[in-house]
Amino acid sequence: MKAFDSCGNFLLDKEGSEVRSIAVRAAGVTVFASGVAFAVQIIATIVLGRLLLPSDFGVVTMVTTFSLLLTSFGLNGFTEAVIQAEEINHRLASNLFWINIGVGLLLTLGFASAGSALARFFHEPRVASASVGISASIFLTSAAVLHLALLKRAMLFSHVCLIDIIAKVVQVCFFIVLAAAGWGYWALVAGIIAYYLVISVGAWRLCQWVPGLPHRAYGTASLVRVATNVYGHFIVNYAGLNTDNLLVGWRFHAEALGFYKRAFDLFVLPANQLLSPVGGVAMSALSKFRRDPVQFRRHFLRAISIFAFLGMAISGDLTLVGKDMIRILLGARWDASGRIFTFFGPGIGVMLIYGTHGWIHVSIGKAERWFRWGVIELVVTVSLFLLCLRWGPVGIAVAWSASFWILILPALWYAGRPIQLGILTTLSAIWKYIAAALVAGVSSAVIVSRIPSLNALSGMFGAASRLVIVSSLFGALYLILVIILHQGPAPIYQLARLSRDMLPPGWLNKLSGTAASDDAVLEFVRQARAE
């Protein structure tokens, strides 16, 4: 990609009718890529769960609890600043690049020198050397931030996804090969460094932009303020996301943290596979409608409805079968993670819906409001952690689920105020899915509890049998209830149409083996809805 012309103006801004079709296809690419990444991650989870000890994961988690905050400087800040800017040019981008990489270098050196202090805090000497190794990831990330941001502004998400997939494959290869060679927690450290190195090299390769020297340029200060507010929100949000690791590691030590982290990783997996990849597309697309509130609200409500449909289905199912899923993926010695995950499950769907409030803040250029909300979120979440800490990792899991249910309506109300997006309007788009998941989940649990033979099955066969049977039962009940509450299958048709639109032009005909036109497909959908 060539980002700028000879005059320094950005070449690849999209506008008008192009935005929706490009955004939907970009969402399709990111969802597909996240699915590939998920498959790679599952392979790594299965293999590493049998090669490494819970304490190995615990040591690395103690380090990444802090390093990821610094790695995300710029990645969460300058990326959003570049995406939402009405105009961006070569000089502005160059200034942001040098600011970002300078701060990244300072943070790298600072974190490497702080390793011994972290080791004393956690009473774990291995943390000191792991901190020095992982610190390299901070600088590597800062070198790629502006190139990735320019690709996202141009809505070239296929490029970004390609880089991420290659990086994840390389990372998993490092994980498995080195773990099998007996490197222990160093296998995880080496894989983390390899991931960010591939990201940096790939970003420079696919966005062939070379930053110029810093110059005085109008708009630099305002973009830095946007980046500061976004990163400020990220800091307070990150504090909430990682205070749990800090408390569990400090109070219950490395092994308990290893069990907790495996359960937490499954908890946030749907958000990582759906919310995070689609979020970049959504913010880039919605920012194009920032001066048209009617169109903005229409597109946002459609998106949150889809997320509620998928999210509540995932939440209900994983609450019921998550324990067996962890047994299948990691083996019997990780059963403690399965017990913890049972209390994470009810928060998965509402977490996906809750995450969309940030799209509004960023895309309408109100990053300062997002930062202020992040402070409220931090206070509520950490208060719940401290209240529930006495019950150990299970109590922290309960606190997580409760925090999202408490915060979701206030968050969407506060985010929607500048564009007159009322909370009742938003609630009308999601409540039916919540009700369907709740009724289907309770009904499935009651039915399964009355089948003693199913519950008595043990080992991997029993876990697999329960997973298939319970998931099928819940899925059928959930779809039936969604159809009843919506007085028809409109949500299913909407999801099917969105899935079709995510495919690149011409793929539908190739996959179906027909020459049916888009008009014929739309006519079929209209007729089905009418029936």
Buried (B, 14 or more C-beta within 10 A) or exposed (E): BEBBEEEBEBEBBBEEEEBBEBBBBBBBBBBBBBEBBBEBBEBBBEBBBEBBBBBBBBBBBBBBBBBBBBBBBBBBBBBBBBBBBEEBBBBBBBBBBBBBBEBBBBBBEEBBEBBBEBBEBBEBEBBBBBBBBBBBBBBBBBBBBBBBBBBBBBBBBBBBBBBBBBBBBBBBBBBBEBBEEEBBBBBBBBBBBBBBBBBBBBBBEBBEBEBBEBEEBEBBEEBBEBBBBBBBBBBBBBBBBBBBBBBBBBBBBBBBBBBBBBBBBBBBBBBBBBBEBBBBBBBBBBBBBBEEBEBBBEBBBEBBBBBBBBBBBBBBBBBBBBBBBBBBBBEEEBBBBBBBBBBBBBBBBBBBBBBBBBBBBBBBBBBBBBBBBBBBBBEBBBEBBEEBBEEBBBBBBBBBBBBBBBBBEBBBBBBBEBBEBEBEEBBEBBEBBBBBBBBBBEBBBEBBEEEEEBEEBEEEEBBBBBBEBBBEBBBEBBBEBBBEBBEBBBBBBBBBBBEBBBBEEEEBBEEEEEEEEEEEBEEEBEEBEEE
